[in-house]
């Protein structure tokens, strides 16, 4: 039996939860370009929009996780590191 993946490219998108930030962003950019082209049928546009929203959510989650891991280093007057605090903490 033939593989249908080549006839339905917008239905074969990988699970956003399995993608790295870079791969999710790349996939999102591809979807945006396709939608902006105006050459996508309505049903496919709706599917692409839903995929894009899932990818946007994944990118936002990955950025938030990265931000939470970044520590702001504190230094004294001599330039020596004296400690660290969570990103965004004042």
C-alpha positions, 0 to 999 in steps of 0.5 A: 500500500502507498504511503500517504505522507507525501499527499498530506504534508500538513497532516504529518507534522511532528509532535511539537513536544518532541522538537528542540526550540530551534526545530520548533521555530524553524517549523513555525517560520515555514508555516507562517511563510506558507500562510502568508503566501495566500496559496493555501486552501482554507482547510489546510490553512486552518490545520496549519494555523493550529500547528503553528499555535502549538509550535508557538506554545512550545517555543514560549515554554522552551524560552521560559524554561531557559530563562528560569535557568539563567542566573544573573551574576553579581559582582563587587567593586573589584569585579569579583563574582560575589553570587548569583540570583535568578534571572529577572530578580531585582 
